[in-house]
Amino acid sequence: MELKMYNNPYIEKNESCCNNSSCCGPSNTYVRDYSKVGRNEKCPCGSGFKFKKCCSK
């Protein structure tokens, strides 16, 4: 089996092919204002049931 190597001028080591930050994705991470409700925690609606049996459906 013979392998061939190709050089790609757009992709170099440790260098992005994209110089425009708008196409590379968001630079800021999303920060939630409240804590996430676990499946086995009591439901925040006040019913007394676990979240998975109440409002997660």
PDB file with SEQRES, HELIX, SHEET and CRYST1 records, atoms N, CA, C and O in Angstrom:
SEQRES   1 A   57  MET GLU LEU LYS MET TYR ASN ASN PRO TYR ILE GLU LYS          
SEQRES   2 A   57  ASN GLU SER CYS CYS ASN ASN SER SER CYS CYS GLY PRO          
SEQRES   3 A   57  SER ASN THR TYR VAL ARG ASP TYR SER LYS VAL GLY ARG          
SEQRES   4 A   57  ASN GLU LYS CYS PRO CYS GLY SER GLY PHE LYS PHE LYS          
SEQRES   5 A   57  LYS CYS CYS SER LYS                                          
HELIX    1 AA1 SER A   21  CYS A   23  5                                   3    
HELIX    2 AA2 PHE A   51  LYS A   53  5                                   3    
CRYST1    1.000    1.000    1.000  90.00  90.00  90.00 P 1           1          
ATOM      1  N   MET A   1       0.842  -1.170   0.000  1.00  0.00           N  
ATOM      2  CA  MET A   1       0.000   0.000   0.000  1.00  0.00           C  
ATOM      3  C   MET A   1       0.894   1.242   0.000  1.00  0.00           C  
ATOM      4  O   MET A   1       1.838   1.343   0.784  1.00  0.00           O  
ATOM      5  N   GLU A   2       0.589   2.153  -0.865  1.00  0.00           N  
ATOM      6  CA  GLU A   2       1.400   3.361  -1.005  1.00  0.00           C  
ATOM      7  C   GLU A   2       0.614   4.561  -0.474  1.00  0.00           C  
ATOM      8  O   GLU A   2      -0.539   4.766  -0.852  1.00  0.00           O  
ATOM      9  N   LEU A   3       1.229   5.344   0.392  1.00  0.00           N  
ATOM     10  CA  LEU A   3       0.593   6.525   0.962  1.00  0.00           C  
ATOM     11  C   LEU A   3       1.114   7.770   0.286  1.00  0.00           C  
ATOM     12  O   LEU A   3       2.302   7.878  -0.014  1.00  0.00           O  
ATOM     13  N   LYS A   4       0.225   8.702   0.051  1.00  0.00           N  
ATOM     14  CA  LYS A   4       0.614   9.965  -0.567  1.00  0.00           C  
ATOM     15  C   LYS A   4       0.381  11.085   0.434  1.00  0.00           C  
ATOM     16  O   LYS A   4      -0.626  11.084   1.142  1.00  0.00           O  
ATOM     17  N   MET A   5       1.291  12.029   0.499  1.00  0.00           N  
ATOM     18  CA  MET A   5       1.174  13.183   1.381  1.00  0.00           C  
ATOM     19  C   MET A   5       0.810  14.397   0.538  1.00  0.00           C  
ATOM     20  O   MET A   5       1.404  14.632  -0.514  1.00  0.00           O  
ATOM     21  N   TYR A   6      -0.156  15.155   0.997  1.00  0.00           N  
ATOM     22  CA  TYR A   6      -0.565  16.364   0.307  1.00  0.00           C  
ATOM     23  C   TYR A   6      -0.356  17.550   1.243  1.00  0.00           C  
ATOM     24  O   TYR A   6      -0.622  17.460   2.442  1.00  0.00           O  
ATOM     25  N   ASN A   7       0.108  18.629   0.703  1.00  0.00           N  
ATOM     26  CA  ASN A   7       0.281  19.860   1.472  1.00  0.00           C  
ATOM     27  C   ASN A   7      -0.916  20.757   1.225  1.00  0.00           C  
ATOM     28  O   ASN A   7      -1.275  21.024   0.078  1.00  0.00           O  
ATOM     29  N   ASN A   8      -1.526  21.214   2.287  1.00  0.00           N  
ATOM     30  CA  ASN A   8      -2.649  22.121   2.190  1.00  0.00           C  
ATOM     31  C   ASN A   8      -2.168  23.491   2.656  1.00  0.00           C  
ATOM     32  O   ASN A   8      -1.818  23.652   3.826  1.00  0.00           O  
ATOM     33  N   PRO A   9      -2.143  24.477   1.769  1.00  0.00           N  
ATOM     34  CA  PRO A   9      -1.619  25.796   2.153  1.00  0.00           C  
ATOM     35  C   PRO A   9      -2.514  26.539   3.147  1.00  0.00           C  
ATOM     36  O   PRO A   9      -2.055  27.489   3.782  1.00  0.00           O  
ATOM     37  N   TYR A  10      -3.775  26.136   3.299  1.00  0.00           N  
ATOM     38  CA  TYR A  10      -4.694  26.834   4.191  1.00  0.00           C  
ATOM     39  C   TYR A  10      -4.619  26.343   5.634  1.00  0.00           C  
ATOM     40  O   TYR A  10      -5.023  27.054   6.554  1.00  0.00           O  
ATOM     41  N   ILE A  11      -4.115  25.154   5.830  1.00  0.00           N  
ATOM     42  CA  ILE A  11      -4.022  24.601   7.175  1.00  0.00           C  
ATOM     43  C   ILE A  11      -2.560  24.385   7.522  1.00  0.00           C  
ATOM     44  O   ILE A  11      -1.859  23.617   6.863  1.00  0.00           O  
ATOM     45  N   GLU A  12      -2.109  25.068   8.562  1.00  0.00           N  
ATOM     46  CA  GLU A  12      -0.735  24.930   9.021  1.00  0.00           C  
ATOM     47  C   GLU A  12      -0.756  24.559  10.499  1.00  0.00           C  
ATOM     48  O   GLU A  12      -1.785  24.699  11.161  1.00  0.00           O  
ATOM     49  N   LYS A  13       0.344  24.101  11.005  1.00  0.00           N  
ATOM     50  CA  LYS A  13       0.413  23.692  12.400  1.00  0.00           C  
ATOM     51  C   LYS A  13       0.171  24.875  13.330  1.00  0.00           C  
ATOM     52  O   LYS A  13       0.718  25.961  13.134  1.00  0.00           O  
ATOM     53  N   ASN A  14      -0.666  24.642  14.353  1.00  0.00           N  
ATOM     54  CA  ASN A  14      -0.961  25.633  15.397  1.00  0.00           C  
ATOM     55  C   ASN A  14      -1.478  26.950  14.840  1.00  0.00           C  
ATOM     56  O   ASN A  14      -1.282  27.999  15.454  1.00  0.00           O  
ATOM     57  N   GLU A  15      -2.124  26.911  13.705  1.00  0.00           N  
ATOM     58  CA  GLU A  15      -2.635  28.144  13.124  1.00  0.00           C  
ATOM     59  C   GLU A  15      -4.028  27.887  12.572  1.00  0.00           C  
ATOM     60  O   GLU A  15      -4.252  26.886  11.893  1.00  0.00           O  
ATOM     61  N   SER A  16      -4.941  28.760  12.850  1.00  0.00           N  
ATOM     62  CA  SER A  16      -6.302  28.599  12.374  1.00  0.00           C  
ATOM     63  C   SER A  16      -6.399  29.039  10.921  1.00  0.00           C  
ATOM     64  O   SER A  16      -5.701  29.959  10.495  1.00  0.00           O  
ATOM     65  N   CYS A  17      -7.262  28.382  10.168  1.00  0.00           N  
ATOM     66  CA  CYS A  17      -7.471  28.763   8.777  1.00  0.00           C  
ATOM     67  C   CYS A  17      -8.387  29.970   8.703  1.00  0.00           C  
ATOM     68  O   CYS A  17      -8.578  30.548   7.634  1.00  0.00           O  
ATOM     69  N   CYS A  18      -8.941  30.342   9.819  1.00  0.00           N  
ATOM     70  CA  CYS A  18      -9.910  31.424   9.863  1.00  0.00           C  
ATOM     71  C   CYS A  18      -9.327  32.599  10.649  1.00  0.00           C  
ATOM     72  O   CYS A  18      -8.968  32.448  11.817  1.00  0.00           O  
ATOM     73  N   ASN A  19      -9.234  33.737  10.027  1.00  0.00           N  
ATOM     74  CA  ASN A  19      -8.733  34.930  10.715  1.00  0.00           C  
ATOM     75  C   ASN A  19      -9.868  35.807  11.223  1.00  0.00           C  
ATOM     76  O   ASN A  19      -9.642  36.731  12.004  1.00  0.00           O  
ATOM     77  N   ASN A  20     -11.085  35.519  10.781  1.00  0.00           N  
ATOM     78  CA  ASN A  20     -12.242  36.293  11.188  1.00  0.00           C  
ATOM     79  C   ASN A  20     -12.913  35.594  12.366  1.00  0.00           C  
ATOM     80  O   ASN A  20     -13.297  34.431  12.241  1.00  0.00           O  
ATOM     81  N   SER A  21     -13.066  36.261  13.499  1.00  0.00           N  
ATOM     82  CA  SER A  21     -13.614  35.613  14.694  1.00  0.00           C  
ATOM     83  C   SER A  21     -15.102  35.314  14.564  1.00  0.00           C  
ATOM     84  O   SER A  21     -15.619  34.480  15.308  1.00  0.00           O  
ATOM     85  N   SER A  22     -15.807  35.967  13.643  1.00  0.00           N  
ATOM     86  CA  SER A  22     -17.242  35.730  13.523  1.00  0.00           C  
ATOM     87  C   SER A  22     -17.560  34.356  12.954  1.00  0.00           C  
ATOM     88  O   SER A  22     -18.643  33.830  13.209  1.00  0.00           O  
ATOM     89  N   CYS A  23     -16.662  33.766  12.200  1.00  0.00           N  
ATOM     90  CA  CYS A  23     -16.941  32.446  11.626  1.00  0.00           C  
ATOM     91  C   CYS A  23     -16.419  31.321  12.509  1.00  0.00           C  
ATOM     92  O   CYS A  23     -16.704  30.155  12.234  1.00  0.00           O  
ATOM     93  N   CYS A  24     -15.677  31.626  13.543  1.00  0.00           N  
ATOM     94  CA  CYS A  24     -15.088  30.589  14.399  1.00  0.00           C  
ATOM     95  C   CYS A  24     -15.958  30.244  15.594  1.00  0.00           C  
ATOM     96  O   CYS A  24     -15.584  29.382  16.389  1.00  0.00           O  
ATOM     97  N   GLY A  25     -17.088  30.878  15.745  1.00  0.00           N  
ATOM     98  CA  GLY A  25     -17.983  30.551  16.842  1.00  0.00           C  
ATOM     99  C   GLY A  25     -17.961  31.617  17.919  1.00  0.00           C  
ATOM    100  O   GLY A  25     -17.192  32.575  17.843  1.00  0.00           O  
ATOM    101  N   PRO A  26     -18.804  31.446  18.919  1.00  0.00           N  
ATOM    102  CA  PRO A  26     -18.894  32.454  19.975  1.00  0.00           C  
ATOM    103  C   PRO A  26     -17.655  32.461  20.861  1.00  0.00           C  
ATOM    104  O   PRO A  26     -17.073  31.416  21.148  1.00  0.00           O  
ATOM    105  N   SER A  27     -17.270  33.640  21.283  1.00  0.00           N  
ATOM    106  CA  SER A  27     -16.096  33.751  22.139  1.00  0.00           C  
ATOM    107  C   SER A  27     -16.484  33.746  23.619  1.00  0.00           C  
ATOM    108  O   SER A  27     -15.650  33.447  24.473  1.00  0.00           O  
ATOM    109  N   ASN A  28     -17.735  34.071  23.928  1.00  0.00           N  
ATOM    110  CA  ASN A  28     -18.198  34.095  25.318  1.00  0.00           C  
ATOM    111  C   ASN A  28     -18.956  32.817  25.635  1.00  0.00           C  
ATOM    112  O   ASN A  28     -19.673  32.286  24.787  1.00  0.00           O  
ATOM    113  N   THR A  29     -18.796  32.325  26.851  1.00  0.00           N  
ATOM    114  CA  THR A  29     -19.545  31.148  27.265  1.00  0.00           C  
ATOM    115  C   THR A  29     -20.856  31.579  27.897  1.00  0.00           C  
ATOM    116  O   THR A  29     -20.975  32.696  28.402  1.00  0.00           O  
ATOM    117  N   TYR A  30     -21.830  30.699  27.868  1.00  0.00           N  
ATOM    118  CA  TYR A  30     -23.147  30.983  28.428  1.00  0.00           C  
ATOM    119  C   TYR A  30     -23.109  30.790  29.936  1.00  0.00           C  
ATOM    120  O   TYR A  30     -22.620  29.769  30.420  1.00  0.00           O  
ATOM    121  N   VAL A  31     -23.619  31.758  30.677  1.00  0.00           N  
ATOM    122  CA  VAL A  31     -23.675  31.681  32.137  1.00  0.00           C  
ATOM    123  C   VAL A  31     -25.139  31.698  32.548  1.00  0.00           C  
ATOM    124  O   VAL A  31     -25.877  32.625  32.216  1.00  0.00           O  
ATOM    125  N   ARG A  32     -25.553  30.660  33.277  1.00  0.00           N  
ATOM    126  CA  ARG A  32     -26.939  30.525  33.716  1.00  0.00           C  
ATOM    127  C   ARG A  32     -27.142  31.347  34.987  1.00  0.00           C  
ATOM    128  O   ARG A  32     -26.287  31.332  35.873  1.00  0.00           O  
ATOM    129  N   ASP A  33     -28.269  32.067  35.087  1.00  0.00           N  
ATOM    130  CA  ASP A  33     -28.579  32.894  36.252  1.00  0.00           C  
ATOM    131  C   ASP A  33     -29.073  32.071  37.441  1.00  0.00           C  
ATOM    132  O   ASP A  33     -29.031  32.545  38.576  1.00  0.00           O  
ATOM    133  N   TYR A  34     -29.536  30.857  37.198  1.00  0.00           N  
ATOM    134  CA  TYR A  34     -30.088  30.016  38.251  1.00  0.00           C  
ATOM    135  C   TYR A  34     -29.451  28.635  38.171  1.00  0.00           C  
ATOM    136  O   TYR A  34     -28.860  28.279  37.151  1.00  0.00           O  
ATOM    137  N   SER A  35     -29.570  27.861  39.238  1.00  0.00           N  
ATOM    138  CA  SER A  35     -28.981  26.526  39.223  1.00  0.00           C  
ATOM    139  C   SER A  35     -29.914  25.559  38.499  1.00  0.00           C  
ATOM    140  O   SER A  35     -31.131  25.746  38.474  1.00  0.00           O  
ATOM    141  N   LYS A  36     -29.333  24.550  37.927  1.00  0.00           N  
ATOM    142  CA  LYS A  36     -30.086  23.552  37.187  1.00  0.00           C  
ATOM    143  C   LYS A  36     -30.781  22.606  38.167  1.00  0.00           C  
ATOM    144  O   LYS A  36     -30.215  22.267  39.207  1.00  0.00           O  
ATOM    145  N   VAL A  37     -31.999  22.181  37.843  1.00  0.00           N  
ATOM    146  CA  VAL A  37     -32.749  21.269  38.700  1.00  0.00           C  
ATOM    147  C   VAL A  37     -32.404  19.848  38.288  1.00  0.00           C  
ATOM    148  O   VAL A  37     -32.534  19.489  37.118  1.00  0.00           O  
ATOM    149  N   GLY A  38     -31.967  19.039  39.243  1.00  0.00           N  
ATOM    150  CA  GLY A  38     -31.657  17.643  38.967  1.00  0.00           C  
ATOM    151  C   GLY A  38     -32.930  16.816  38.844  1.00  0.00           C  
ATOM    152  O   GLY A  38     -33.982  17.214  39.344  1.00  0.00           O  
ATOM    153  N   ARG A  39     -32.838  15.672  38.183  1.00  0.00           N  
ATOM    154  CA  ARG A  39     -34.007  14.814  37.979  1.00  0.00           C  
ATOM    155  C   ARG A  39     -34.580  14.296  39.290  1.00  0.00           C  
ATOM    156  O   ARG A  39     -35.795  14.145  39.415  1.00  0.00           O  
ATOM    157  N   ASN A  40     -33.728  14.024  40.263  1.00  0.00           N  
ATOM    158  CA  ASN A  40     -34.190  13.432  41.517  1.00  0.00           C  
ATOM    159  C   ASN A  40     -34.436  14.454  42.623  1.00  0.00           C  
ATOM    160  O   ASN A  40     -34.737  14.072  43.754  1.00  0.00           O  
ATOM    161  N   GLU A  41     -34.315  15.732  42.322  1.00  0.00           N  
ATOM    162  CA  GLU A  41     -34.602  16.771  43.312  1.00  0.00           C  
ATOM    163  C   GLU A  41     -36.094  17.071  43.308  1.00  0.00           C  
ATOM    164  O   GLU A  41     -36.799  16.744  42.353  1.00  0.00           O  
ATOM    165  N   LYS A  42     -36.570  17.698  44.383  1.00  0.00           N  
ATOM    166  CA  LYS A  42     -37.984  18.077  44.429  1.00  0.00           C  
ATOM    167  C   LYS A  42     -38.266  19.135  43.372  1.00  0.00           C  
ATOM    168  O   LYS A  42     -37.422  19.982  43.078  1.00  0.00           O  
ATOM    169  N   CYS A  43     -39.453  19.071  42.815  1.00  0.00           N  
ATOM    170  CA  CYS A  43     -39.839  19.975  41.731  1.00  0.00           C  
ATOM    171  C   CYS A  43     -39.983  21.409  42.259  1.00  0.00           C  
ATOM    172  O   CYS A  43     -40.547  21.612  43.335  1.00  0.00           O  
ATOM    173  N   PRO A  44     -39.486  22.393  41.524  1.00  0.00           N  
ATOM    174  CA  PRO A  44     -39.583  23.782  41.979  1.00  0.00           C  
ATOM    175  C   PRO A  44     -41.006  24.342  41.923  1.00  0.00           C  
ATOM    176  O   PRO A  44     -41.245  25.444  42.416  1.00  0.00           O  
ATOM    177  N   CYS A  45     -41.954  23.610  41.334  1.00  0.00           N  
ATOM    178  CA  CYS A  45     -43.330  24.116  41.272  1.00  0.00           C  
ATOM    179  C   CYS A  45     -44.041  24.003  42.614  1.00  0.00           C  
ATOM    180  O   CYS A  45     -45.097  24.604  42.810  1.00  0.00           O  
ATOM    181  N   GLY A  46     -43.453  23.217  43.560  1.00  0.00           N  
ATOM    182  CA  GLY A  46     -44.023  23.112  44.898  1.00  0.00           C  
ATOM    183  C   GLY A  46     -44.976  21.945  45.086  1.00  0.00           C  
ATOM    184  O   GLY A  46     -45.650  21.875  46.114  1.00  0.00           O  
ATOM    185  N   SER A  47     -45.056  21.036  44.143  1.00  0.00           N  
ATOM    186  CA  SER A  47     -45.978  19.903  44.253  1.00  0.00           C  
ATOM    187  C   SER A  47     -45.507  18.858  45.251  1.00  0.00           C  
ATOM    188  O   SER A  47     -46.326  18.104  45.779  1.00  0.00           O  
ATOM    189  N   GLY A  48     -44.211  18.793  45.521  1.00  0.00           N  
ATOM    190  CA  GLY A  48     -43.671  17.796  46.424  1.00  0.00           C  
ATOM    191  C   GLY A  48     -43.156  16.558  45.715  1.00  0.00           C  
ATOM    192  O   GLY A  48     -42.483  15.728  46.326  1.00  0.00           O  
ATOM    193  N   PHE A  49     -43.467  16.424  44.427  1.00  0.00           N  
ATOM    194  CA  PHE A  49     -42.973  15.292  43.645  1.00  0.00           C  
ATOM    195  C   PHE A  49     -41.547  15.548  43.187  1.00  0.00           C  
ATOM    196  O   PHE A  49     -41.066  16.681  43.214  1.00  0.00           O  
ATOM    197  N   LYS A  50     -40.871  14.474  42.765  1.00  0.00           N  
ATOM    198  CA  LYS A  50     -39.562  14.644  42.147  1.00  0.00           C  
ATOM    199  C   LYS A  50     -39.750  15.305  40.787  1.00  0.00           C  
ATOM    200  O   LYS A  50     -40.790  15.143  40.149  1.00  0.00           O  
ATOM    201  N   PHE A  51     -38.754  16.040  40.355  1.00  0.00           N  
ATOM    202  CA  PHE A  51     -38.830  16.776  39.097  1.00  0.00           C  
ATOM    203  C   PHE A  51     -39.098  15.852  37.916  1.00  0.00           C  
ATOM    204  O   PHE A  51     -39.838  16.215  37.001  1.00  0.00           O  
ATOM    205  N   LYS A  52     -38.494  14.644  37.926  1.00  0.00           N  
ATOM    206  CA  LYS A  52     -38.656  13.726  36.793  1.00  0.00           C  
ATOM    207  C   LYS A  52     -40.084  13.197  36.671  1.00  0.00           C  
ATOM    208  O   LYS A  52     -40.508  12.819  35.579  1.00  0.00           O  
ATOM    209  N   LYS A  53     -40.840  13.166  37.789  1.00  0.00           N  
ATOM    210  CA  LYS A  53     -42.220  12.679  37.756  1.00  0.00           C  
ATOM    211  C   LYS A  53     -43.230  13.812  37.579  1.00  0.00           C  
ATOM    212  O   LYS A  53     -44.411  13.558  37.343  1.00  0.00           O  
ATOM    213  N   CYS A  54     -42.775  15.058  37.692  1.00  0.00           N  
ATOM    214  CA  CYS A  54     -43.709  16.181  37.683  1.00  0.00           C  
ATOM    215  C   CYS A  54     -43.580  17.022  36.406  1.00  0.00           C  
ATOM    216  O   CYS A  54     -44.300  16.784  35.436  1.00  0.00           O  
ATOM    217  N   CYS A  55     -42.689  17.977  36.399  1.00  0.00           N  
ATOM    218  CA  CYS A  55     -42.614  18.968  35.319  1.00  0.00           C  
ATOM    219  C   CYS A  55     -41.607  18.659  34.219  1.00  0.00           C  
ATOM    220  O   CYS A  55     -41.506  19.421  33.258  1.00  0.00           O  
ATOM    221  N   SER A  56     -40.860  17.568  34.330  1.00  0.00           N  
ATOM    222  CA  SER A  56     -39.868  17.298  33.285  1.00  0.00           C  
ATOM    223  C   SER A  56     -40.492  16.662  32.055  1.00  0.00           C  
ATOM    224  O   SER A  56     -39.842  16.567  31.014  1.00  0.00           O  
ATOM    225  N   LYS A  57     -41.737  16.227  32.155  1.00  0.00           N  
ATOM    226  CA  LYS A  57     -42.397  15.563  31.020  1.00  0.00           C  
ATOM    227  C   LYS A  57     -42.979  16.549  30.061  1.00  0.00           C  
ATOM    228  O   LYS A  57     -43.568  16.157  29.054  1.00  0.00           O  
TER     229      LYS A  57                                                      
END                                                                             
